Amino acid sequence: MPEPFAGTVRAARADDLPSMRTLLQDSALPVEGVDAHVQAFLVAEHEGTLFGMVGLEHYGDAALLRSLVVHERARGSGLGAQLVHAVETAAARDGVRTLVLLTTTAAAWFPRFGFVTTTREAVPASVTASVEFRGACPASATVMQKALHAR
């Protein structure tokens, strides 16, 4: 198992976009909507290299956790959990009450953070209007959500 991630988690910048796209493409995740929402992403950086990222798209008091990815060299370092906690903290601070995600590969991983499987019909309509729900993620993706409490 790799050492614990020793880098920093920070807000994404426009100059991070090429590395962000590469991280997503290397993990077969959609890149649609990333350019338009770069300000909604957190990135994990160590010595100038991006090792992970996660996005938080706001839709009223609901938000979409999207594009959580950790570079294969940092998997097992706790970085994924660090990114989930950071994005949840930001969401709660911003008044988000419901956090939603779509996943094709990590449905067994997210319950450790309190996410439960749900249906597309149970998701707030504002979130289902997102690029992810409209087609960037396949219809077969597992839908999960979690209630948050303001911090």
Residue frames as qw, qx, qy, qz and C-alpha x, y, z in Angstrom:
[[0.000, 0.889, 0.458, 0.000, 0.00, 0.00, 0.00],
 [0.377, 0.589, -0.050, 0.713, 1.31, 3.48, -0.84],
 [0.266, -0.152, -0.461, 0.833, 2.28, 5.97, 1.85],
 [0.081, 0.776, 0.534, -0.326, -0.47, 8.36, 3.00],
 [0.405, 0.719, 0.268, 0.497, -0.94, 11.19, 0.50],
 [0.504, -0.441, -0.188, 0.718, 1.41, 14.01, 1.48],
 [0.215, 0.314, 0.323, 0.867, 0.28, 16.69, -0.96],
 [0.153, 0.265, 0.357, -0.882, -2.30, 19.43, -0.66],
 [0.185, 0.593, 0.760, 0.189, -5.93, 19.65, -1.66],
 [0.041, -0.393, -0.033, 0.918, -6.82, 23.01, -3.19],
 [0.539, 0.665, 0.287, -0.430, -9.30, 24.70, -5.51],
 [0.682, 0.257, 0.496, 0.472, -8.72, 23.91, -9.18],
 [0.025, 0.682, -0.149, -0.715, -7.45, 26.59, -11.52],
 [0.701, 0.640, -0.022, -0.313, -7.89, 26.99, -15.27],
 [0.290, 0.675, -0.673, -0.086, -4.27, 25.93, -15.84],
 [0.447, -0.218, 0.843, -0.207, -5.07, 22.58, -14.17],
 [0.774, 0.345, 0.112, -0.519, -7.53, 21.64, -16.93],
 [0.604, 0.474, -0.616, -0.178, -5.12, 19.62, -19.14],
 [0.093, 0.260, -0.907, 0.319, -4.02, 17.48, -16.16],
 [0.539, 0.093, 0.538, -0.641, -7.61, 17.16, -14.97],
 [0.772, 0.386, -0.185, -0.470, -8.75, 15.91, -18.38],
 [0.455, 0.419, -0.785, 0.018, -5.88, 13.42, -18.47],
 [0.206, -0.153, 0.829, -0.496, -6.75, 12.06, -15.01],
 [0.685, 0.240, 0.335, -0.601, -10.36, 11.54, -16.08],
 [0.720, 0.476, -0.378, -0.335, -9.53, 10.01, -19.46],
 [0.250, 0.412, -0.863, 0.151, -6.95, 7.64, -17.95],
 [0.240, 0.034, 0.849, -0.468, -9.68, 6.33, -15.63],
 [0.058, -0.313, -0.820, -0.475, -12.35, 6.16, -18.37],
 [0.011, -0.632, -0.578, 0.516, -14.43, 8.90, -16.72],
 [0.335, 0.779, 0.427, 0.315, -16.35, 11.56, -18.67],
 [0.389, -0.123, -0.047, 0.912, -14.73, 14.94, -19.27],
 [0.048, -0.622, -0.487, -0.611, -17.95, 16.65, -20.40],
 [0.382, -0.851, -0.279, -0.226, -18.72, 19.70, -18.31],
 [0.717, -0.374, -0.162, 0.565, -15.33, 19.92, -16.62],
 [0.361, 0.243, 0.121, 0.892, -14.21, 23.02, -18.53],
 [0.236, -0.640, -0.306, -0.664, -17.45, 24.84, -17.69],
 [0.686, -0.683, -0.154, -0.196, -17.25, 23.92, -13.99],
 [0.651, 0.297, -0.463, 0.524, -13.49, 24.10, -13.25],
 [0.126, -0.508, 0.363, -0.771, -14.18, 26.46, -10.34],
 [0.810, -0.334, 0.041, -0.480, -16.29, 23.69, -8.77],
 [0.916, 0.100, -0.362, 0.142, -13.37, 21.24, -8.50],
 [0.499, -0.761, 0.413, 0.008, -10.82, 20.44, -5.84],
 [0.786, 0.455, -0.406, 0.101, -7.52, 18.94, -6.90],
 [0.785, -0.563, 0.198, 0.165, -4.87, 17.04, -4.96],
 [0.536, 0.772, -0.280, 0.195, -1.37, 18.14, -5.86],
 [0.762, -0.549, 0.209, 0.275, 2.05, 16.96, -4.81],
 [0.455, -0.434, 0.440, 0.641, 5.25, 18.55, -6.10],
 [0.207, 0.444, -0.350, -0.799, 3.46, 20.09, -9.09],
 [0.227, -0.021, -0.888, -0.399, 1.65, 16.93, -10.18],
 [0.651, -0.152, 0.093, -0.738, -2.09, 16.35, -9.87],
 [0.063, 0.125, -0.986, 0.089, -2.86, 13.03, -8.22],
 [0.005, 0.472, 0.875, -0.109, -6.60, 13.39, -7.74],
 [0.163, -0.093, -0.109, -0.976, -9.67, 15.52, -8.14],
 [0.025, 0.507, 0.849, -0.146, -13.34, 15.80, -7.28],
 [0.058, -0.285, -0.263, -0.920, -16.08, 18.14, -8.44],
 [0.023, 0.483, 0.722, -0.495, -19.08, 19.64, -6.70],
 [0.049, -0.300, -0.458, -0.835, -21.77, 21.07, -8.96],
 [0.134, 0.255, 0.586, -0.757, -24.39, 23.07, -7.04],
 [0.221, -0.364, -0.661, -0.618, -28.08, 22.85, -7.91],
 [0.523, -0.645, -0.128, -0.542, -29.91, 24.82, -5.23],
 [0.530, -0.602, 0.499, -0.328, -29.69, 22.96, -1.92],
 [0.958, 0.025, 0.276, 0.071, -28.58, 19.81, -3.75],
 [0.090, 0.787, -0.543, -0.281, -25.21, 19.14, -5.36],
 [0.957, 0.271, -0.103, -0.021, -23.61, 16.56, -7.59],
 [0.494, -0.614, 0.569, 0.234, -20.35, 14.98, -6.45],
 [0.839, 0.539, 0.037, -0.067, -18.68, 14.21, -9.74],
 [0.641, 0.654, -0.329, 0.231, -15.46, 13.05, -11.30],
 [0.593, -0.683, 0.422, -0.059, -13.80, 11.70, -8.17],
 [0.890, 0.377, -0.208, 0.152, -10.57, 10.21, -9.42],
 [0.515, -0.737, 0.412, 0.145, -7.23, 9.26, -7.91],
 [0.453, 0.650, -0.593, -0.146, -4.16, 8.59, -10.04],
 [0.942, -0.039, -0.331, -0.048, -3.26, 4.90, -10.00],
 [0.532, 0.313, -0.538, 0.574, 0.05, 5.66, -8.23],
 [0.154, -0.310, 0.442, -0.828, -1.86, 7.23, -5.30],
 [0.761, -0.276, -0.349, -0.472, -4.59, 4.62, -4.96],
 [0.808, -0.275, -0.480, 0.203, -4.63, 3.07, -1.51],
 [0.383, 0.199, -0.335, 0.837, -3.07, 6.19, 0.04],
 [0.113, -0.592, -0.620, 0.503, -6.31, 7.51, 1.53],
 [0.051, -0.124, 0.221, 0.966, -6.49, 10.30, -1.03],
 [0.245, -0.391, -0.700, -0.545, -9.95, 9.28, -2.25],
 [0.410, -0.642, -0.614, 0.208, -11.34, 9.50, 1.28],
 [0.301, -0.386, -0.116, 0.864, -9.54, 12.82, 1.80],
 [0.048, -0.089, -0.439, -0.893, -11.18, 14.23, -1.34],
 [0.344, -0.539, -0.716, -0.282, -14.64, 12.97, -0.32],
 [0.407, -0.608, -0.474, 0.491, -14.30, 14.57, 3.12],
 [0.208, -0.247, 0.087, 0.942, -13.07, 17.85, 1.61],
 [0.163, -0.237, -0.550, -0.784, -15.93, 18.07, -0.88],
 [0.402, -0.592, -0.698, -0.036, -18.51, 17.14, 1.78],
 [0.354, -0.500, -0.316, 0.725, -17.16, 19.87, 4.07],
 [0.042, -0.085, 0.281, 0.955, -17.39, 22.42, 1.25],
 [0.268, -0.393, -0.706, -0.525, -20.91, 21.27, 0.36],
 [0.408, -0.619, -0.628, 0.237, -22.17, 21.49, 3.95],
 [0.280, -0.384, -0.115, 0.873, -20.56, 24.91, 4.38],
 [0.079, -0.003, -0.427, -0.901, -22.38, 26.07, 1.23],
 [0.533, 0.103, 0.337, -0.770, -25.76, 24.89, 2.56],
 [0.525, 0.135, -0.731, -0.414, -26.08, 21.74, 0.46],
 [0.672, -0.230, 0.453, -0.539, -28.59, 19.38, 2.03],
 [0.928, 0.155, 0.329, -0.080, -28.44, 16.50, -0.48],
 [0.041, -0.634, 0.673, 0.379, -25.29, 15.21, -2.14],
 [0.893, 0.324, 0.226, -0.214, -25.81, 12.99, -5.20],
 [0.100, -0.574, 0.711, 0.392, -23.41, 10.95, -7.31],
 [0.906, 0.339, -0.066, -0.247, -23.38, 8.55, -10.23],
 [0.241, -0.601, 0.752, 0.124, -20.88, 5.71, -10.42],
 [0.858, 0.287, -0.325, -0.274, -20.20, 2.78, -12.71],
 [0.677, 0.300, -0.614, 0.272, -17.31, 1.35, -10.66],
 [0.195, 0.255, -0.631, 0.707, -17.42, 2.48, -7.02],
 [0.608, -0.466, -0.267, -0.585, -20.90, 1.64, -5.71],
 [0.831, -0.329, -0.419, 0.162, -19.35, -0.63, -3.07],
 [0.515, 0.107, -0.296, 0.797, -16.87, 2.06, -1.95],
 [0.098, -0.466, -0.036, -0.878, -19.16, 5.04, -1.28],
 [0.646, -0.588, -0.424, -0.241, -21.35, 3.53, 1.49],
 [0.655, -0.217, -0.398, 0.605, -18.43, 3.93, 3.93],
 [0.134, 0.069, -0.076, 0.986, -19.12, 7.68, 3.66],
 [0.267, 0.372, 0.590, -0.665, -22.87, 7.32, 4.25],
 [0.402, 0.263, -0.415, -0.773, -24.03, 7.23, 0.63],
 [0.560, 0.171, 0.776, -0.237, -26.96, 4.96, -0.15],
 [0.115, 0.116, 0.770, 0.617, -28.19, 3.64, -3.47],
 [0.364, 0.501, 0.412, -0.668, -31.31, 5.34, -4.77],
 [0.536, 0.511, 0.617, 0.267, -33.20, 5.79, -8.04],
 [0.246, 0.194, 0.262, 0.913, -32.94, 8.55, -10.60],
 [0.257, -0.666, -0.508, -0.481, -36.54, 9.46, -9.79],
 [0.582, -0.691, -0.354, 0.243, -35.63, 10.14, -6.14],
 [0.512, -0.107, 0.022, 0.852, -32.93, 12.67, -7.07],
 [0.100, 0.718, 0.228, -0.650, -33.82, 16.37, -7.02],
 [0.629, 0.686, 0.353, 0.099, -34.92, 17.48, -10.50],
 [0.076, 0.958, -0.246, -0.127, -32.33, 20.26, -10.52],
 [0.432, -0.524, 0.702, 0.213, -29.53, 17.67, -10.33],
 [0.690, 0.255, 0.664, 0.138, -30.99, 15.46, -13.06],
 [0.451, 0.884, 0.095, -0.070, -30.64, 18.42, -15.44],
 [0.319, -0.744, 0.493, 0.318, -26.83, 18.19, -15.12],
 [0.476, 0.575, -0.596, -0.296, -24.57, 17.03, -17.95],
 [0.098, -0.272, 0.945, -0.154, -23.77, 13.89, -15.96],
 [0.491, 0.262, 0.727, -0.402, -27.42, 12.84, -15.70],
 [0.594, 0.629, 0.030, -0.501, -28.29, 13.92, -19.25],
 [0.892, 0.443, -0.077, -0.042, -25.82, 11.54, -20.82],
 [0.175, 0.748, -0.619, 0.162, -22.20, 11.94, -19.74],
 [0.296, -0.248, 0.886, -0.258, -22.71, 8.93, -17.44],
 [0.307, -0.086, -0.842, -0.435, -24.49, 5.87, -18.81],
 [0.647, -0.362, -0.135, -0.657, -28.07, 5.12, -17.77],
 [0.855, -0.150, -0.493, 0.055, -26.74, 1.96, -16.12],
 [0.251, 0.396, -0.523, 0.712, -24.70, 3.99, -13.58],
 [0.445, -0.502, -0.690, 0.273, -25.59, 3.49, -9.92],
 [0.109, -0.712, -0.048, -0.692, -27.23, 6.54, -8.36],
 [0.567, -0.333, -0.588, 0.470, -26.32, 7.29, -4.76],
 [0.076, -0.753, -0.034, -0.653, -27.11, 10.10, -2.36],
 [0.501, -0.238, -0.586, 0.591, -26.42, 11.33, 1.13],
 [0.220, -0.911, -0.280, -0.209, -28.16, 13.85, 3.37],
 [0.482, 0.221, -0.323, 0.784, -25.86, 16.56, 4.72],
 [0.349, -0.824, -0.400, 0.198, -26.22, 18.82, 7.70],
 [0.219, 0.894, -0.080, 0.382, -25.10, 22.44, 7.56],
 [0.747, -0.209, -0.281, 0.565, -21.77, 23.12, 9.28]]
